[in-house]
């Protein structure tokens, strides 16, 4: 049997999903945790990702009794944006700054001030924030000049894992789109933007080669094959960003809206052509199948309900029960959960705001406000997508850890007024990476394998009557404006 491995290296853990390369059947899953991070400083040692990858392969092989020689294809999807700086020998210069490290917000602001927001969106398709790699490079130059001087190559987390697998410094369109120096529509690096960080550098040789979706990164190094326990002839795919791989794993098509509830919150659509949002709310990035994946990402998602559950002294099940039992008058409290600042809107220094408290506040309403705060933040992204003309008549699908929560699903249905679906695939990111690995292994189009291996979907929630959604959403926006004015600068 031929086996392919899809890798999801997220902020919290590494997951390896093994699939039959011919049928797509899921054979097993292995997972190993990463060291936790605590924004605004969010950093990890890349070596820990590699250790977690090796452990995840070991666990996945053991769970399915897979012969290492059968694992003949691998693709890596990972958290986007993070900065992995390498020296001339290929060694890591310092811990990687991750997407949710907001210490580079002054550098992001300076970039926007220097070039202008409209100019950056026109050139890149997105407005760089502290999440984007370019701001982290500027931070490194300003705060650690010795490490900046040592830096000879710049990779993202997925790029570095592929580098460890193949010895090649490569990336793909989807990952390059989130750097802040790649034009997704033109398919080229915009090194003049990096020149604003240091005009004396020859930047292009420092950047990884951008591969096409179906292009192989190479064959695995013998040393890497031995460490991971896979075939020494395994083919390595180009890989992708995590959200972009999830779209492949879900079989997402134009018209579908995908909500991701995890460490971050994301809402995205699929488009054959690029869109441009001059407000910077929507990032127009390349997808991992040759098209585009306009998306909006927030910094505060399921950790918000984790925090509120901790404050109320209840577990997830009880928090859900409280929220679903809450009365829903239009005057109920609203919660703007900018617990760690926010990415969209770009408010790295903002903090949360609760509005509408009175002496009759119940635990149920406080719980409901937490779920609604997360959902209303992402609802702005969905509205922005549709305002830009992104097709949205297909399924509304929720994935990520929050998709297991009946409260999240119900609140999304209530505020969107749409049926909400979930999938039988618990690992959409790793599943999508495995699709890419199979396509590259056999030299076929990713879309062919994507469609053949698409998961099943199930109706999970439908809108309830009443609820005063529009009034509550308006009050949320007013509270969000207050949060932006009070702590957003």
C-alpha positions as CSV (number, residue, x, y, z in Angstrom):
1,X,0.0,0.0,0.0
2,X,1.2,3.5,-0.8
3,X,0.7,6.0,1.9
4,X,0.8,9.8,1.9
5,X,1.3,12.1,5.0
6,X,-0.3,15.4,5.4
7,X,1.3,17.6,8.1
8,X,-0.4,20.5,10.0
9,X,2.2,22.4,12.0
10,X,0.0,24.9,13.9
11,X,0.7,27.3,16.7
12,X,-0.2,24.7,19.3
13,X,0.9,21.4,17.9
14,X,2.0,19.3,14.9
15,X,-0.5,16.8,13.4
16,X,0.4,14.0,10.9
17,X,-2.5,12.4,9.0
18,X,-1.7,9.3,7.1
19,X,-4.0,8.5,4.1
20,X,-4.1,5.7,1.5
21,X,-2.6,7.3,-1.6
22,X,-4.9,5.5,-3.9
23,X,-8.3,5.8,-2.1
24,X,-7.8,8.7,0.3
25,X,-8.9,6.6,3.2
26,X,-7.7,8.0,6.5
27,X,-5.4,5.5,8.2
28,X,-4.3,7.2,11.4
29,X,-3.4,10.5,13.1
30,X,-0.5,11.4,15.3
31,X,-0.2,14.6,17.3
32,X,2.5,16.3,19.5
33,X,2.2,19.6,21.3
34,X,4.4,22.7,20.9
35,X,5.5,24.9,23.7
36,X,2.7,27.4,24.5
37,X,3.1,31.1,23.6
38,X,1.8,34.2,25.3
39,X,1.2,37.2,23.1
40,X,2.1,40.0,22.7
41,X,5.5,38.1,22.6
42,X,4.9,34.9,20.7
43,X,8.0,32.9,19.8
44,X,8.9,29.2,19.4
45,X,12.1,27.3,18.6
46,X,11.8,25.7,15.1
47,X,13.7,22.7,16.5
48,X,10.6,22.0,18.6
49,X,8.5,21.8,15.5
50,X,10.9,19.2,14.1
51,X,10.8,17.2,17.3
52,X,7.0,17.3,17.3
53,X,7.0,16.2,13.6
54,X,9.1,13.2,14.4
55,X,6.9,12.3,17.4
56,X,3.7,12.7,15.3
57,X,5.0,10.4,12.6
58,X,5.9,7.8,15.2
59,X,2.5,8.0,16.8
60,X,0.7,7.9,13.4
61,X,2.7,4.9,12.1
62,X,2.1,3.0,15.3
63,X,-1.6,3.7,15.3
64,X,-2.1,2.2,11.9
65,X,0.9,-0.3,11.9
66,X,2.2,1.4,8.8
67,X,5.5,0.3,7.3
68,X,7.9,3.3,7.0
69,X,8.7,2.2,3.5
70,X,5.1,2.7,2.5
71,X,5.1,6.4,3.3
72,X,6.0,7.8,-0.1
73,X,4.6,11.3,-0.2
74,X,4.6,14.2,2.3
75,X,3.3,17.8,2.2
76,X,3.5,20.3,5.0
77,X,1.0,23.0,5.9
78,X,1.7,25.3,8.7
79,X,0.9,28.5,10.6
80,X,1.4,31.5,8.3
81,X,3.5,34.6,8.5
82,X,6.1,33.6,11.1
83,X,9.7,34.6,10.7
84,X,12.4,32.0,10.6
85,X,15.8,33.7,10.1
86,X,18.7,31.5,9.0
87,X,22.4,32.2,8.8
88,X,24.8,31.4,5.9
89,X,25.2,27.8,7.2
90,X,21.4,27.3,7.4
91,X,21.2,27.4,11.1
92,X,18.4,29.2,12.9
93,X,19.5,32.6,14.1
94,X,16.9,33.1,16.9
95,X,13.5,31.8,18.0
96,X,10.9,32.2,15.3
97,X,8.5,35.1,15.7
98,X,5.0,33.8,15.1
99,X,1.9,35.3,13.4
100,X,0.3,36.3,16.7
101,X,3.4,38.1,18.0
102,X,2.3,41.8,18.0
103,X,5.6,43.4,19.1
104,X,6.2,44.5,15.6
105,X,3.1,46.6,15.3
106,X,5.2,49.9,15.3
107,X,7.2,48.6,12.4
108,X,3.9,47.6,10.5
109,X,2.5,51.1,11.2
110,X,5.8,52.7,9.9
111,X,5.5,50.6,6.7
112,X,1.9,51.8,6.1
113,X,2.9,55.4,6.8
114,X,5.8,55.2,4.5
115,X,4.1,53.7,1.5
116,X,0.4,54.5,2.2
117,X,-2.3,51.9,2.7
118,X,-3.8,52.2,-0.8
119,X,-0.4,51.7,-2.4
120,X,0.4,48.6,-0.3
121,X,-3.0,47.0,-1.0
122,X,-2.6,47.8,-4.7
123,X,0.9,46.2,-4.8
124,X,0.2,43.2,-2.6
125,X,-3.5,42.6,-2.4
126,X,-3.3,42.9,1.4
127,X,-2.5,45.5,4.0
128,X,0.4,44.3,6.1
129,X,-0.1,44.3,9.9
130,X,2.0,43.1,12.8
131,X,1.1,39.5,11.7
132,X,3.0,39.8,8.4
133,X,6.6,38.7,8.0
134,X,7.8,42.0,6.8
135,X,7.0,43.7,10.1
136,X,8.9,41.1,12.0
137,X,12.0,41.5,9.7
138,X,11.8,45.3,10.4
139,X,11.6,44.5,14.1
140,X,14.6,42.3,13.9
141,X,16.6,45.0,12.1
142,X,15.7,47.6,14.7
143,X,15.9,45.6,17.9
144,X,18.5,42.9,17.2
145,X,20.9,44.3,14.6
146,X,23.5,41.6,15.2
147,X,21.0,38.9,14.5
148,X,19.8,40.8,11.5
149,X,23.3,41.1,10.2
150,X,23.7,37.3,10.5
151,X,20.5,36.6,8.6
152,X,21.2,35.2,5.2
153,X,17.8,33.5,4.5
154,X,14.2,34.2,5.4
155,X,11.7,31.4,5.7
156,X,8.2,30.9,7.1
157,X,7.5,27.9,9.4
158,X,6.2,25.7,6.6
159,X,9.2,26.7,4.5
160,X,11.6,25.7,7.2
161,X,10.1,22.3,7.7
162,X,10.3,21.7,4.0
163,X,13.9,22.9,4.1
164,X,14.6,20.3,6.8
165,X,13.0,17.6,4.7
166,X,14.6,18.4,1.3
167,X,17.5,20.9,1.9
168,X,15.8,23.3,-0.5
169,X,14.6,26.8,0.4
170,X,11.2,26.9,-1.2
171,X,7.7,28.1,-0.5
172,X,4.4,28.3,-2.3
173,X,2.0,31.0,-3.5
174,X,-0.3,30.8,-0.5
175,X,2.5,31.2,2.0
176,X,4.3,33.9,0.1
177,X,1.0,35.9,-0.1
178,X,1.2,36.5,3.7
179,X,4.7,37.9,3.9
180,X,4.0,41.5,3.0
181,X,6.5,41.4,0.1
182,X,4.8,39.2,-2.5
183,X,2.3,40.2,-5.2
184,X,-0.1,37.3,-5.4
185,X,-1.7,38.6,-8.6
186,X,1.6,39.2,-10.4
187,X,3.3,36.1,-8.9
188,X,6.5,37.9,-7.9
189,X,8.3,39.2,-4.9
190,X,8.2,43.0,-4.4
191,X,11.7,43.4,-2.9
192,X,11.4,47.2,-3.0
193,X,9.2,46.9,0.1
194,X,12.0,45.1,1.9
195,X,14.3,47.8,0.7
196,X,12.5,50.1,3.1
197,X,13.9,48.0,5.9
198,X,17.5,48.0,4.6
199,X,18.2,49.4,1.1
200,X,21.8,48.0,1.2
201,X,20.6,44.3,1.2
202,X,20.3,42.2,-1.9
203,X,17.0,40.7,-0.8
204,X,15.9,38.4,-3.6
205,X,18.6,35.7,-2.9
206,X,17.5,35.7,0.7
207,X,14.0,34.6,-0.2
208,X,12.7,31.1,-1.0
209,X,11.7,30.0,-4.5
210,X,8.0,30.1,-5.0
211,X,6.7,26.8,-6.3
212,X,3.4,26.1,-8.1
213,X,0.7,24.1,-6.3
214,X,1.4,20.8,-8.0
215,X,5.2,21.2,-8.1
216,X,7.4,18.9,-6.0
217,X,9.8,20.5,-3.5
218,X,12.1,17.5,-4.0
219,X,12.9,14.1,-2.5
220,X,13.4,13.7,1.2
221,X,16.9,13.7,2.5
222,X,18.2,10.4,3.8
223,X,18.8,11.8,7.2
224,X,15.3,13.2,7.5
225,X,13.7,10.0,6.2
226,X,15.6,8.0,9.0
227,X,14.5,10.5,11.7
228,X,10.8,10.5,10.7
229,X,10.5,6.9,9.7
230,X,9.4,7.2,6.1
231,X,10.6,5.9,2.7
232,X,14.0,7.3,1.7
233,X,12.5,8.0,-1.7
234,X,9.5,10.0,-0.4
235,X,8.4,12.9,-2.6
236,X,7.8,16.2,-0.8
237,X,5.1,18.6,-2.0
238,X,5.3,22.4,-2.2
239,X,3.2,22.6,1.0
240,X,0.8,25.5,1.9
241,X,-0.4,27.8,4.6
242,X,-2.8,26.2,7.1
243,X,-6.0,27.9,6.0
244,X,-5.2,27.3,2.3
245,X,-4.6,23.6,2.9
246,X,-7.9,23.4,4.8
247,X,-9.7,24.6,1.8
248,X,-8.3,21.7,-0.2
249,X,-9.1,19.3,2.6
250,X,-12.7,20.5,2.6
251,X,-13.1,20.4,-1.1
252,X,-14.1,24.0,-0.9
253,X,-15.5,25.6,-4.1
254,X,-16.4,29.1,-5.2
255,X,-19.6,30.0,-3.3
256,X,-18.7,28.2,-0.1
257,X,-18.0,30.3,3.0
258,X,-15.6,28.7,5.5
259,X,-15.5,29.8,9.2
260,X,-12.5,28.6,11.1
261,X,-12.7,28.7,14.9
262,X,-9.3,27.9,16.5
263,X,-6.4,29.8,18.0
264,X,-7.3,32.4,15.5
265,X,-10.7,33.1,13.9
266,X,-10.8,33.1,10.1
267,X,-13.6,33.4,7.5
268,X,-12.7,32.9,3.8
269,X,-14.1,32.3,0.4
270,X,-12.8,30.8,-2.8
271,X,-12.4,32.9,-6.0
272,X,-11.0,32.2,-9.5
273,X,-9.9,35.8,-9.7
274,X,-8.3,38.2,-7.2
275,X,-10.2,40.9,-5.3
276,X,-8.9,44.0,-3.8
277,X,-10.0,45.6,-0.5
278,X,-8.6,49.0,0.0
279,X,-9.7,49.0,3.6
280,X,-7.4,46.2,4.4
281,X,-10.2,44.1,6.1
282,X,-9.8,41.3,3.5
283,X,-6.5,39.8,2.5
284,X,-6.5,38.8,-1.1
285,X,-4.1,35.9,-1.0
286,X,-3.4,33.0,-3.4
287,X,-4.9,29.7,-2.5
288,X,-3.1,26.3,-2.8
289,X,-4.8,25.1,-5.9
290,X,-4.1,27.9,-8.4
291,X,-6.7,30.4,-7.6
292,X,-7.3,32.9,-4.8
293,X,-8.6,32.7,-1.2
294,X,-9.8,36.1,0.1
295,X,-10.0,35.9,3.9
296,X,-10.3,37.8,7.1
297,X,-8.5,36.7,10.3
298,X,-9.0,37.7,13.9
299,X,-6.6,37.2,16.8
300,X,-9.3,36.3,19.4
301,X,-11.3,33.2,18.8
302,X,-11.9,30.1,21.0
303,X,-9.5,31.3,23.7
304,X,-12.2,33.9,24.4
305,X,-14.7,31.3,25.6
306,X,-11.8,29.5,27.3
307,X,-11.2,32.6,29.3
308,X,-14.8,33.2,30.1
309,X,-15.3,29.6,31.2
310,X,-12.3,30.1,33.6
311,X,-13.8,33.2,35.0
312,X,-17.2,31.5,35.6
313,X,-15.5,28.4,37.0
314,X,-17.1,26.1,34.4
315,X,-16.0,23.6,31.8
316,X,-16.8,23.9,28.1
317,X,-19.9,21.8,28.3
318,X,-21.4,23.9,31.1
319,X,-20.4,27.2,29.3
320,X,-22.3,26.0,26.2
321,X,-25.3,25.0,28.3
322,X,-25.4,28.4,29.9
323,X,-25.1,30.3,26.6
324,X,-27.8,28.2,24.9
325,X,-30.1,28.7,27.8
326,X,-29.7,32.5,27.9
327,X,-32.5,34.9,27.3
328,X,-31.9,37.0,24.2
329,X,-33.4,40.5,24.6
330,X,-32.0,43.2,22.3
331,X,-30.6,44.9,25.3
332,X,-28.5,41.9,26.4
333,X,-24.7,42.6,27.1
334,X,-22.3,42.6,24.2
335,X,-18.6,41.7,24.5
336,X,-15.9,42.9,22.2
337,X,-13.2,40.3,23.1
338,X,-9.9,42.1,22.1
339,X,-8.2,40.1,24.9
340,X,-4.8,40.2,23.2
341,X,-5.3,43.2,21.0
342,X,-6.7,42.5,17.6
343,X,-5.5,41.8,14.1
344,X,-8.6,42.7,12.1
345,X,-9.3,45.5,12.7
346,X,-5.6,46.3,13.2
347,X,-5.6,47.2,16.9
348,X,-2.6,45.5,18.5
349,X,-2.9,47.5,21.8
350,X,-6.7,47.4,22.2
351,X,-8.4,45.5,25.0
352,X,-11.8,43.9,25.5
353,X,-14.9,45.9,26.3
354,X,-18.2,44.7,27.8
355,X,-21.2,46.9,27.2
356,X,-24.8,46.8,28.5
357,X,-24.2,45.5,32.0
358,X,-26.9,45.9,34.6
359,X,-27.8,44.5,37.9
360,X,-29.9,41.7,36.3
361,X,-26.9,40.3,34.4
362,X,-27.0,36.5,34.4
363,X,-24.3,33.9,34.0
364,X,-26.2,32.7,31.0
365,X,-26.0,36.1,29.3
366,X,-22.4,36.6,30.1
367,X,-21.6,33.2,28.6
368,X,-23.7,34.0,25.5
369,X,-21.9,37.4,25.1
370,X,-18.6,35.5,24.9
371,X,-19.7,33.3,22.0
372,X,-21.5,36.2,20.3
373,X,-18.4,38.5,20.6
374,X,-16.2,36.0,18.7
375,X,-18.9,35.4,16.0
376,X,-19.7,39.1,15.5
377,X,-16.0,39.8,14.9
378,X,-15.9,37.3,12.1
379,X,-19.3,38.3,10.8
380,X,-17.7,41.6,9.7
381,X,-15.3,39.6,7.6
382,X,-18.2,37.7,5.9
383,X,-19.9,40.9,5.2
384,X,-16.8,42.4,3.7
385,X,-16.3,39.4,1.5
386,X,-19.8,39.6,0.1
387,X,-19.5,43.4,-0.4
388,X,-16.4,42.7,-2.6
389,X,-18.5,40.4,-4.7
390,X,-17.0,37.1,-3.5
391,X,-19.6,34.4,-4.2
392,X,-21.4,33.2,-1.1
393,X,-24.4,31.2,-2.2
394,X,-22.9,27.8,-1.3
395,X,-22.4,26.1,2.0
396,X,-21.5,27.9,5.2
397,X,-19.0,25.4,6.8
398,X,-17.5,25.7,10.3
399,X,-14.2,23.9,11.1
400,X,-11.6,24.0,13.9
401,X,-12.0,23.3,17.5
402,X,-15.0,25.6,17.8
403,X,-16.9,23.5,15.3
404,X,-17.5,21.0,18.1
405,X,-19.4,23.6,20.1
406,X,-23.1,23.6,19.7
407,X,-23.2,27.2,21.1
408,X,-20.8,28.5,18.5
409,X,-22.7,26.8,15.7
410,X,-26.0,28.1,16.9
411,X,-24.8,31.6,17.3
412,X,-23.3,31.6,13.8
413,X,-26.6,30.4,12.4
414,X,-28.5,33.0,14.3
415,X,-26.4,35.9,13.2
416,X,-25.9,34.9,9.6
417,X,-29.5,33.6,9.1
418,X,-28.1,30.6,7.3
419,X,-27.9,26.9,7.9
420,X,-24.5,25.9,9.2
421,X,-22.6,22.7,8.2
422,X,-19.8,20.8,9.7
423,X,-17.6,18.0,8.3
424,X,-16.7,14.5,9.3
425,X,-13.0,15.5,8.8
426,X,-11.5,16.5,12.1
427,X,-8.2,17.5,10.4
428,X,-9.0,19.6,7.4
429,X,-5.5,21.2,7.3
430,X,-3.6,17.9,7.4
431,X,-6.1,16.3,5.1
432,X,-5.5,19.1,2.5
433,X,-1.8,18.6,2.8
434,X,-2.2,14.9,2.1
435,X,-4.3,15.7,-1.0
436,X,-1.4,17.8,-2.3
437,X,1.1,15.1,-1.5
438,X,-1.0,12.5,-3.4
439,X,-1.4,14.8,-6.4
440,X,2.3,15.6,-6.6
441,X,3.2,11.9,-6.1
442,X,1.1,10.9,-9.1
443,X,1.5,14.0,-11.2
444,X,-2.2,14.8,-11.4
445,X,-4.0,18.1,-10.8
446,X,-4.7,18.9,-7.1
447,X,-8.3,19.6,-8.0
448,X,-8.8,16.1,-9.2
449,X,-7.7,14.5,-5.9
450,X,-9.4,17.3,-3.9
451,X,-12.8,16.5,-5.5
452,X,-12.3,12.7,-5.2
453,X,-11.4,12.9,-1.5
454,X,-13.8,15.6,-0.4
455,X,-15.4,14.9,3.0
456,X,-19.1,14.6,3.8
457,X,-21.0,17.5,5.4
458,X,-23.8,17.5,7.9
459,X,-26.3,20.1,8.9
460,X,-25.3,21.3,12.4
461,X,-27.5,24.3,13.2
462,X,-30.3,26.4,11.7
463,X,-31.3,29.9,12.6
464,X,-33.6,30.3,15.6
465,X,-36.5,32.7,15.4
466,X,-36.1,36.1,17.1
467,X,-32.9,37.0,18.9
468,X,-32.7,40.6,17.8
469,X,-29.6,39.9,15.8
470,X,-29.4,43.2,13.9
471,X,-29.8,45.3,17.1
472,X,-27.2,43.3,18.9
473,X,-24.8,43.5,16.0
474,X,-25.2,47.3,15.9
475,X,-24.5,47.6,19.6
476,X,-21.4,45.4,19.2
477,X,-20.1,47.7,16.5
478,X,-20.6,50.7,18.7
479,X,-18.7,49.0,21.5
480,X,-16.0,47.9,19.1
481,X,-15.6,51.6,18.0
482,X,-15.2,52.6,21.7
483,X,-12.5,49.9,22.1
484,X,-10.7,51.1,19.1
485,X,-10.8,54.8,20.2
486,X,-9.8,54.0,23.8
487,X,-7.0,51.5,23.4
488,X,-6.4,51.0,19.7
489,X,-3.6,53.5,19.3
